[in-house]
């Protein structure tokens, strides 16, 4: 495929094939059950084929459809195992895999972005992509000065495709809700749309990566590759090796899992105060564990600008929930518009809703598991439960939406890793307001 399918009708048809395909398989499944096959057999087959189709359609479309698939891949840890298993592999593939564009198309983009003499800027360039992402693919090369580099090349038509996908995905938010119980999909999609549109100019990403690289230069725990060159649709940065977190999630040893979890937590909480930015695309394909024990962080297309670090309000809120100070917590939530004027909530209900979320801070080390996250998702997603009612009555001010999504995404990765993490110590050190 040389370019991303651009026409709105063409892309809409592909996205629309998801619910149609699912419905067709369900109807077919009833036929098989009438023919004597067990409901468990049929359900497993329907789920597996649905997952296969989700991957095929989102992966082929790339753009916003694939980016949303990557976001979903983090949240699968919150879905009950019997529902999530068929989707797990398909969604994990979306973290790193997409059909590559032909070499001639790659060369055309490089010529448009770096000039007709682009070949001379490299000592060598591998036409076979080393990795693919939602709006671009990565090639391994050697820069003219001998440095190993990663060259990210944007897919032609990515800009139009991204906007078309996100517009169409908003229309399918009800279908996607079924894959993410306990999470409001539409506001998430709207927020993703705004952030992802920023990613289309690689110069913006390069500027963010330079800030992160400078903030973590010489760090013992985190390595951010330095940017070598950039243009709107091509970015060159230093090559770095490591074991992807997706592989550690699948087959990592206990020591690797715990180290990756701790480093990811430290990076998430420390980056805003160190760099004034929050890495806002948390999925396992963007992190690797190096042989030197440092976390490699990739892809800075989506960032939140936090010049004063993480908001102090979040630290205060977390501390009050942890200490059980329900009256003070309710007052703070009202003052910061987490509770809209005119909304009546009981202080004990609010504390009961928030207290389980701060459970990782009650002990020196917390074991993040899929089971724990599933329990939280079920608790807030069950429409009959008091906690679900409380959660729906709370408001998330727009300035906190991205931070909330990133924290939830990072927590999803910790649960996929099954990691033991000294969360209390990390939050105490890096979250403003918590230790006050």
N, C-alpha and C positions, 0 to 999 in steps of 0.2 A: 504494500500500500504506500503510494508515494506521498499522499497528503491526507490530512484528517478529513473525513466527510464533512463538508461545510454547510450544504443547503439545509435550511431549517426543516423542510419537509422530510428530507432523507434522514436527518438525525432524529427527528421526532418519531419517525416510523420505527427506527431501531430501538429507541427507548420504549415506545409503546409496545414493542414486541415482548417486553418483560412481563407485564400483567397478562397479556393475551396468552403468552406461552405457559404461564403458571396456571391460568384458568383451564387451558386445553389439557394440561397434564392431570389436573384434579378431576376433570370429567372423565378422561381416559382411565384414571385410577379407580373410579367407581365401577367402570366396566370390568376391570380386572378383578375387583372384589366380588362382583356378581358371578364371575367365572370361577370363583373358588379360592383365590389367593388371599392370604391373611392381610388384615388392615396394616399390620406392622411392616410387612414386606412392601406393600404398595406405597405407604407413607415414606419409607426410607428411599424408595426408588424415585418418587416424586420430588423429595427434598434434594436428592443428589443431582437430578437433572435440572432442577431450578437453579441450584448453585452454579452448575456448569454454564447455564445460560446467562446468569448474572455476570460471571467472569467474562464470557465471550463477548457479550454486548458492551459492557463497560470498558473492557480492555481494548476492544477494537475502536470504540469511539474516542478513547483517550480524553483529552480536555477535561471539562468539568465533571463529566460522568465518571471518569476514572478517578479524579481527585476525590469525589464523594465516596467512591468505592474504597479508596485508601483510608478515608476518615472512618468508614464503617468497620474496616478491618481491625481497628483498635477497640471498638466497642463490642466486638464479638465475645469478649471475656465476660460481659454482663448478661449474655443470653444463656438460658438453661442449656446444658450440654446436649440433650436429646434434640433440641432445635438447631443449635449452633454447629454441631459437628459437620454436616454437609457443606455449610457455608465457610467453615474455618479455612479449609485449604484454598478454596476459590478466592476468598477475600485476601488471604495472605499473599497469594500470587500477585494480586493487584498492587502490593507494596513495591514490587520491583519489576514486574513483567508487563510488557506491551509489545505488539508486533512492531519490528523495526522498520524505518523507512530506507529505501534503496540508497546506495552510495552516491548515485548521481544527484539525488535530491539533497543529501547532506552537503555535497560539494557546492551545489547551487547556493544554499543558504550561507555557507562559509565565504563564498565569493561576494555575495551581496553585503555581508556584514564586515568582513575583514579585508576586502579588496581582492582584485584578480591575482595578486602575488601572495595570497595567504599561505600557499605551500611552503614558501621560503621562511615563514615564521616558525615552522616546525622542522626539527631534524628528522622526525618520522611521524606518521599519522595512521592509526589503525582504522580502516573503513568499517570493520565489524564493531557495532556498539558493545561496550562493556556492560552497560545497564540502560534501562529505559525508565522514564518517569511519565507523569501525566501530560505535561506539555512540552517535553523535550527528551532527548536521549543523550547518553554520555559516551564519549569515545576516549580511549586511552591514546596518548601521544607523548612525544618528547619535544619540548620547547627548544628553540634554537640555541639556548645556552646550556642544554644538557639536562635540564630538570624534567622529571616525569610529571606529566600534567593530565588533568581530566578536562575534556572539552565538552561543554553542554551546549547542544544545538537544538533550538526550538523547532517544533514541527510546523511546516507551512500551514497556515489556516488556523493555528491554535487560538488566536485571539477571537476570531469569529465563532469558532467551535465552543470555546469556553463560555462565552456569553450565551450562546444558543442552548447549551447543555443546562446551565444553571437556571435559565428561564423555564426550560421544560421540566427539570427535576422538581421545581417548585410545584408544578401541576401534579406530579406523582408523589407528593409528600405523604399522602395517606397510605399508599402502597408501601413506601419505604418505612413508615412508622411500624409496620409489622415486623421488620427486621431489627428494630431498635426499641424494644419495649422500655417504658420508663423514661424516654427522652423525647422532648418536643422537637420534631424534625424540622418543621417549617422555619422557626427562628434560627435554627442551626444552619439551614440551607441559605437563608438570607445573609447571615453573617459570613458564611463560607464564600458566597458570591462576592461580597465586598472585598474580602481579603485576597481571594484568588485573582481578581481582576488586576490587583497590584502586581502580581507575579509576572505579568506579560512582558515587562521591560526588565531584562536581565541587568541593566545598569543599576537599577534600584536594589536588586538582590546583591549585586557585587558590593555596593556601598554598605549594606547591612553586614555582609560577610566580613568586610574589612574591619568594621567596628568590633565584631565578635572576635576576630583573629587577634586584634590588638589587645583586647581586654583579657584574653586567655593565653597570650604569648608566654611561653615558658612554664605554663601551669603543670602541676604534677598529675592532675586528674583528667584534664580535657585538652584535646587537640582540635583546633579549627584550621583547615587548610587555607593558606594565603591565596589571595586573588592575583593572577598574573596579568590578565587582560579581560576587557569586557566591551560589549556592544549591545544594542537592544535585544538581539536574538541569539547571541553567542557569548558564552562566558568560559574563560580558561582559568583554572585554579590548580594548585599543586596537588598531585596524586597522593592518596593515602590508602593504606591497606588495613584490613581488620576483619574480624568475624561479624557478619551482620547480626543484629539482635534477633531478626526473624529466625536465623539458624539456631541461636542459643535458646530461643523459645521452643523450637522443635526438639532439640537434642542436646542442650547444654548441660554441663555438670553443675552440681550444686554451687561450687565456688564461683564459677562463671556467672551463674544466675544472680547470686547475691551481689557480686561486684558490679555487674551491669546495672542492677537496680539501684544500688547506692549512688553510683556515678551519675545516672540519669536524674535521680532526685536532686542531687547537689547542683547539677547543671540547671535544672528547671528553676530551682529557688534562688540560686546565686546570680544567674545571668542578668536579671533586671537591675540589681544594685551595682553590678560590675560594669555593665555595658549600656544600661539605659534601654535595653531591648529585651523582648521575650521571644524566644524561638517558638513560632506558633503553628508548626506542622508536625505534631508528635505522632509519628508512626514508625514501626521498627526498621523500615527501609532507610530511614535518615540517620541511623546510629550504628556504629560498629565498635567492637572492643578490640583494641590493638594488642600486639604481642607484648608491648611495654606496660600493659595494664591501664592504659588511658582510653577514655571514651572519645571516639571520632564523631564529630557532629557535621552533618552535611545538609545542604538545601536550606537556604535562608530567604527563599522567595516570600514566605509569609512570616511577618514579624509584627509584634505589637510594640508601639513606642511608649516606653514607661520611663521618662527622664528622671523621675523621683523614685524609681524602683517599684516593687509591688505595693499596692495601696495599703496604707496602715490599717484602714477599716477592716480588711480581711483578717489581719493578724489579731485585732481586737475581738472580732466576731468569733474567731476560732478559739481564742483563750476563754471568752465568756461561756461558750458552749462546753468547753472542756471542764471548766470549773463549776458548771451547773448554775450559773448566775442568770436565771431566767428573766428577772425583771430588767436588769441592765441590758441583757441581750435584746429584749423586745424594744426597749427605748432606742438602742443603737440602730436596729433595723428600721424603725420608723424614721429616725433622723436622716438616715442615708437612703431613704426611699426604696428599701427592699420590701417595705409594706406600704402600699399605696394609701393615700388619705381616704378615709371612709371604709377601709377594709378592717373588719374586726377579727382579731386572732387572740387566742388565749396564750399566755406566756409559757405555760407548761407544754402546750401542744407544739409550740415553736421549738422549745428545747428538745422535746422527744423526737422531733423531725431531724434536727441538726446533730444531736449528740452522737448517733452512730457513725456519721461521716468523719468525726474527729477521733474515732476509736484508734487509728494507727498512732496517735500521739500519747496514748495512755501508758504505753510500755516503752522500755528502752529500745527494743527491736520489735518490729511488727512483721508478721508473715502475710504478704499480699497474695491472696489466692483468688482463683475464678469463683470459688464457692462463696467467698465473702462478698465479692462484687455482685454476684447474682442475687444474693440475699438483699443487698441494698436496692438493686434495680426492681426486685419483686416488691419490696416494701413501699417504694414510692410510686410504682407502676400499677399496683392493685387499686382500682378505682373504689373498691369498697372499704379500704383502710383509712383510718384517721390521718395517717402520715401523708397519704396521697392527696387528701383534701387540703391539708396544710401546705404541701408543696405547690399545689395549683394556685393557692391564694397568695403565695409570695411572688414578688416581682424581682426580676433581675435587671438592674439598670444597664443601659447599653454599654457603658464603659467597662462593665465587668464581664460581659458576655464572652469575649475572646479569652480572657484569663480563665474563666470557668471552664470553657471548652478544652483549653490546653491542659489544665490541671486534671480534668476528667480523662483526657486522652493519655496523659502520662501515667495516671493511676491504672488505666486499662493495660498499658504495657507492663507495669510492675506486676499486675495480676497474671498476665500471660507468662511472664518470666517466673512466676511462683517464687518471688524474691523475698528474702529477709532483709529489711532496711531499717537503719537507725533514724526513722523519720522525725522523731521528737528533737533530736540533736540538730538535725539539718534545718528544721523549721525555726527552732529557737535562735539559731545563728543568722539566718537569712531573711526571715519574714518579719518586716517592720510591724510593730504593734503587738506582737505575740508575747514578748518578754517584758513589756511595759507594766 
